[in-house]
Amino acid sequence: AGVSEKLGVTCATSYEKETKQAVIESSDTKILLVDSSKFGKIKISHFADLTDFDIVITDSGISKECEEVIKNIGIKLYIA
């Protein structure tokens, strides 16, 4: 998986894309659980914009820049 401010949330295969989009569409609260190494990475299949999520949960390795981007978009950020 990959998370990019401009290109959104991506994954490596189209079958993952369809499954992930279905889960997002059927959810009341959209939560992105992603480890910090995925920020700034881009994979081949775009499945969501970062703004599609209500909450992002990641680890303490997230950069301050990425942290600010998420907060400025208005997404709740939890660092576990």
N, C-alpha and C positions, 0 to 999 in steps of 0.2 A: 504494500500500500504506500501511498504518498500523499502528502498534504502541501498544497501550494496556495499562497494568498490569491494569486491571479488565476490559476488553473483549477482550483478546488481540490476535491478529494478524488484520488484515482486508485485503480487496482490493476493487477497484471493481466487479467483475463476477462473476456466478455461474459462467461457464465457467472463469474463472481459479481460482475456489474449488475446483471439482471436480478440476482438474489438480493443484493444489498439495496437496490432501488425499491424492490418490493417491500422489504423490511422498513425502510424509511417512510414510504407512502402509507403504510399501515400503522405507524406509530403516532401516538399523541405527543410524546416528548421524544425528541430526536437527540440521542447521545452518541458522540464520537469518542470511542476509547482507542487511544493511539499512543504508542511509545514515542518519545521525543526524537528518536533517530529518523522518523518518517517525515518530519517537517523539512520542507525544501526539496523533497524527492517528488518525482513525477513518473507515473507509470502510464501504460498505453490506454487504459480505459477509464474515462471520466465517469463517475457515477453520482456525484453530488457537488454542489457548491458549498463552501464553508459556511455560508449564511443559511443553509438548510438545517443546520444543527442548532439546538437550544443550549447544549452543554458539551464541553470538551473536557475529557479526563486524560491526563498524561502524567509522565514522571518528572522529577526535578531536573532532568537534563535539558528541558526546553529552554531555548534562548530567550533573553529578555525581549528581543525584537519580535519573535513569534508570539510571545506572551502579550505584548502590547497590541499586535494586530488583532488577536482574538478578542481582547477586551474592548478595543475600539469599535469592532463590528457589533458589539453588544451581546456576545456569547458568554455565558457563565463558564469560567475556567476553574477546574479543580486539579491541583497538583498533588498526587499521591506519593 
